[in-house]
Amino acid sequence: MAEPGVTPLGALGPLALPLGILLTIAAGVLIEQLVGWFSWRFERSLIGVAMIVAPIVTSAPELAIFTVSILRGEYGVAWGSIVAQPFMASTIVYPTIIAVAIAGWLLGRRPLRMDVDKYVAIPFLVFTIPLVPILFLHPERYEFLGRAYGLLLLVVYFAYAWYMLRQRSSGQASHSLLLKHPVIQFPASIITLYLGAEMMVGGIISAGEALGFDEVALSVVLVPIATVVPESIVGLIFVFKGKDSEGVGVVVGEKALYSTFYPGLAMLLGIYTLEEAAVLALEIAIIISIVAVAAIWMRNFALTAPVGLAGYIWYILEYFL
């Protein structure tokens, strides 16, 4: 039985980490199947569905945190959860993708070199640009403009989603689901993803405490690595299978969601702030994303790994040391 005040997940200790990884991978498989099923059932482009549906499903835990924080009046938590997303999607996710590609190659599932269509760089750049004006729309001085820009971001995202989902597929074989029906598999994938993420974070914290690591260092350096995997798991599975354009397309879809919909909603509601930590995270996300766009256009996606890792280290050095 768990100790008083300790959740059942927390009682697992370091063992929660490998269990969390397995649950997260299982959730990713379920979501990837849903993407394929949706593409087949409605005759939509697979990459278009991957760029819209996968990020929406994998961001469900973040949406829940955002919604609950607003309802409780904890606007700082809500805005902080939003700012963290483009930063993480522009730093840790790149070395994670390369690591998964190498693992897939070692297991004979894919070639070593990633082959990402260079035109993926175009939407990648397009959804980096919306972050720039946010840096200048300080709410204490430009409240009306901030709310108006938030509304514009929401319109842009829904227009983008409509455009991507209207792209028809060239025809594909029927796509089965492990749990047989999307009404069952959809909530099952979200619940599994949530439990996997919780267990990964809890496992890392427990392991760090057992080894005597500093709590702040854990929260800054290791916990984000655990949280970025569930958010990008569908893209990582595509990459593992050698479907590089689809995998990076999911990352583009995440960038679109985290650069338009979520900040747009926060700005429209007037609950955003631009303190030093938020500004630095956004600045690094913008700079790293521009470099990543150039790497994709040059058909050398591997360059994004050291660039992303450098951005992550940059934030730690600037803000914590």
C-alpha positions in Angstrom: 0.0 0.0 0.0 1.2 3.5 -0.8 2.4 5.7 2.0 0.0 8.5 3.2 0.1 11.4 0.8 1.8 9.4 -1.9 -0.1 8.6 -5.1 -0.1 5.1 -6.4 2.0 6.2 -9.3 4.5 7.9 -7.0 4.8 4.8 -4.9 6.4 3.0 -7.9 9.5 5.0 -7.4 12.2 4.8 -10.1 10.3 1.8 -11.6 7.8 4.2 -12.9 10.2 5.5 -15.5 10.5 2.4 -17.7 6.8 1.7 -17.2 6.0 5.2 -18.2 8.1 4.9 -21.4 6.2 1.7 -22.3 2.8 3.3 -21.7 3.9 6.4 -23.8 5.0 4.2 -26.7 1.7 2.2 -26.5 -0.2 5.5 -26.6 1.8 6.7 -29.6 0.9 3.5 -31.4 -2.8 4.0 -30.7 -2.7 7.6 -31.9 -0.7 6.7 -35.0 -3.3 4.1 -35.9 -6.0 6.8 -35.4 -4.2 9.1 -37.7 -4.0 6.4 -40.4 -7.6 5.4 -39.8 -8.8 9.0 -40.1 -6.8 9.4 -43.3 -8.3 6.3 -44.8 -11.9 6.7 -43.6 -12.3 10.3 -44.8 -9.9 10.0 -47.7 -7.6 12.8 -46.4 -3.9 13.2 -47.0 -1.9 11.3 -44.4 0.6 14.1 -43.7 -2.2 16.6 -43.5 -4.0 14.5 -40.9 -0.8 13.9 -39.0 -0.1 17.6 -38.8 -3.5 18.4 -37.4 -5.0 15.4 -35.5 -1.9 14.0 -33.8 -0.8 17.3 -32.1 -4.4 17.9 -30.9 -4.6 14.5 -29.3 -1.1 14.6 -27.8 -1.7 18.1 -26.4 -4.9 17.0 -24.6 -3.0 16.9 -21.2 -1.7 20.5 -21.8 -5.2 21.6 -22.8 -6.5 20.2 -19.5 -3.9 22.0 -17.5 -4.5 25.2 -19.4 -8.3 24.9 -18.9 -8.2 24.0 -15.2 -5.7 26.8 -14.5 -8.0 29.4 -16.1 -11.0 28.1 -14.2 -9.1 28.3 -10.9 -7.8 31.8 -11.8 -4.2 30.7 -11.9 -3.4 32.6 -15.1 0.4 32.5 -14.5 0.3 28.7 -14.6 -1.8 28.7 -17.7 0.5 31.1 -19.6 3.6 29.3 -18.4 2.3 26.0 -19.8 1.9 27.7 -23.2 5.3 29.4 -23.3 7.0 26.2 -22.5 5.6 24.4 -25.5 7.2 26.3 -28.4 10.5 26.4 -26.4 10.5 22.6 -25.9 9.3 22.0 -29.5 12.3 24.0 -30.7 15.0 22.5 -28.5 14.8 19.1 -26.9 12.5 17.6 -29.6 15.3 17.8 -32.3 17.9 15.7 -30.6 15.1 13.3 -29.5 14.1 12.8 -33.2 17.7 12.1 -34.2 18.2 9.7 -31.3 15.0 7.8 -32.4 16.2 7.7 -36.0 19.5 6.2 -35.0 17.7 3.6 -32.9 15.5 2.7 -35.8 18.6 2.3 -38.0 20.3 0.1 -35.4 17.3 -2.1 -35.3 17.1 -2.2 -39.1 13.8 -0.4 -39.4 15.0 2.6 -41.4 18.1 4.1 -43.2 20.5 6.1 -41.1 20.1 9.4 -43.0 16.8 11.2 -42.5 15.0 12.2 -45.7 12.7 15.2 -45.0 11.1 16.9 -47.9 12.6 20.4 -48.0 9.2 22.0 -48.5 8.3 21.0 -45.0 10.5 24.0 -44.1 7.9 26.4 -45.5 5.1 25.8 -43.0 7.8 25.4 -40.3 8.9 29.0 -41.0 5.3 30.2 -41.3 4.5 29.0 -37.8 7.6 30.5 -36.3 6.7 34.1 -37.5 3.6 34.4 -35.2 5.7 34.2 -32.1 7.6 37.4 -33.0 4.9 40.0 -32.5 4.0 38.5 -29.1 7.4 39.8 -27.8 6.3 43.4 -28.4 2.7 43.3 -27.3 3.1 43.9 -23.6 -0.3 43.6 -22.0 0.1 46.5 -19.7 0.6 48.9 -22.7 -1.1 47.1 -25.6 -4.0 45.2 -24.1 -6.4 45.9 -27.0 -3.8 45.1 -29.6 -2.9 41.9 -27.7 -6.4 40.7 -27.6 -6.9 41.5 -31.3 -3.7 39.6 -32.2 -4.9 36.7 -30.1 -8.1 36.6 -32.2 -6.0 36.7 -35.4 -3.9 33.8 -34.3 -7.0 31.7 -33.6 -8.3 32.5 -37.1 -5.0 31.6 -38.6 -4.9 28.2 -36.9 -8.4 27.3 -37.9 -7.7 28.4 -41.5 -4.6 26.3 -41.5 -6.4 23.2 -40.1 -9.2 23.6 -42.7 -6.6 23.8 -45.5 -4.6 20.8 -44.4 -7.6 18.6 -43.8 -9.2 19.3 -47.1 -6.2 17.7 -48.9 -7.4 14.5 -50.3 -5.4 11.2 -50.3 -4.4 9.4 -53.5 -6.1 6.3 -52.2 -4.9 3.8 -49.6 -5.8 0.4 -48.2 -8.2 0.1 -45.3 -6.6 0.9 -41.9 -7.5 -1.2 -38.9 -7.5 -0.2 -35.2 -6.1 -2.2 -32.4 -9.2 -1.5 -30.2 -11.5 -1.9 -33.2 -13.4 1.4 -32.9 -12.2 5.0 -32.8 -14.7 5.9 -30.1 -12.9 3.4 -27.8 -9.3 4.0 -29.1 -9.4 7.8 -28.9 -10.1 8.1 -25.1 -7.9 5.1 -24.5 -4.9 6.7 -26.2 -5.3 10.0 -24.2 -5.6 8.1 -20.9 -2.6 5.9 -21.7 -0.6 9.0 -22.8 -1.5 10.9 -19.6 -0.5 7.9 -17.4 2.7 7.4 -19.3 3.7 11.0 -19.0 2.9 11.1 -15.3 4.9 7.9 -14.6 7.9 9.1 -16.7 8.1 12.4 -14.8 7.6 10.7 -11.4 10.1 8.0 -12.2 12.8 10.6 -13.2 12.2 12.6 -10.0 12.3 9.4 -7.8 15.5 8.3 -9.5 17.1 11.7 -9.2 16.2 11.9 -5.5 17.6 8.4 -4.9 20.9 9.5 -6.5 21.0 12.8 -4.6 20.4 15.1 -7.5 19.2 18.7 -6.9 15.4 19.1 -7.3 15.7 22.3 -9.3 18.2 20.7 -11.6 15.9 17.8 -12.2 13.0 20.0 -13.0 15.0 22.1 -15.5 17.2 19.5 -17.2 15.5 16.1 -17.0 11.7 16.5 -16.5 11.2 18.4 -19.8 12.9 15.6 -21.6 10.3 13.2 -20.2 7.4 15.5 -21.1 8.5 16.2 -24.7 8.4 12.5 -25.5 4.6 12.1 -25.0 3.9 15.3 -26.9 6.0 14.1 -29.9 5.4 10.4 -29.7 3.5 10.1 -32.9 6.1 11.9 -34.9 8.8 9.8 -33.2 7.0 6.6 -34.3 6.8 7.9 -37.9 10.5 8.7 -37.8 11.4 5.3 -36.3 9.6 3.6 -39.3 11.4 5.8 -41.8 8.5 8.1 -42.6 10.5 11.2 -42.0 8.4 13.9 -43.7 5.3 12.6 -41.8 7.3 12.6 -38.6 8.6 16.1 -38.9 5.2 17.1 -40.2 3.8 16.2 -36.8 6.4 18.5 -35.2 5.3 21.3 -37.6 1.7 20.6 -36.5 2.8 21.0 -32.9 4.5 24.2 -33.7 1.4 25.5 -35.4 -0.7 24.6 -32.4 1.7 26.1 -29.9 2.4 29.2 -31.9 -1.1 30.1 -32.8 -4.0 28.4 -31.1 -2.8 28.3 -27.5 -1.1 31.7 -27.3 -3.9 33.2 -29.3 -6.5 31.9 -26.8 -4.4 33.2 -23.9 -3.9 36.7 -25.5 -7.6 36.9 -26.5 -8.5 36.2 -22.8 -5.9 38.8 -21.7 -4.0 36.3 -19.4 -0.5 36.5 -20.9 2.6 38.2 -19.5 6.0 39.0 -20.9 8.3 38.7 -17.9 12.0 37.8 -18.5 11.6 34.0 -18.4 8.8 34.0 -21.0 10.6 36.4 -23.3 13.8 34.4 -23.2 12.0 31.2 -23.9 10.2 32.7 -26.9 13.4 34.4 -28.2 15.3 31.1 -28.2 12.4 29.3 -29.8 12.3 31.8 -32.6 16.1 31.8 -33.2 16.4 28.0 -33.1 13.4 27.5 -35.4 14.9 29.8 -38.1 18.1 27.7 -38.0 16.1 24.5 -38.1 14.2 25.8 -41.2 17.5 26.3 -43.0 18.7 22.8 -42.0 15.4 21.3 -43.4 15.7 23.3 -46.6 19.3 22.1 -47.1 18.0 18.5 -46.6 20.2 18.0 -43.6 17.8 17.5 -40.7 20.6 16.1 -38.5 21.9 19.6 -38.0 18.8 20.4 -35.9 20.0 18.1 -33.1 23.0 20.1 -31.9 21.2 23.4 -32.6 18.2 22.4 -30.5 20.4 21.1 -27.7 22.4 24.4 -27.8 19.2 26.4 -27.4 18.2 24.3 -24.4 21.6 24.8 -22.7 21.5 28.5 -23.6 18.3 28.9 -21.6 19.7 27.1 -18.6 22.9 29.2 -18.6 21.1 32.5 -19.0 18.3 32.0 -16.6 19.5 29.6 -14.0 23.2 30.1 -13.7 
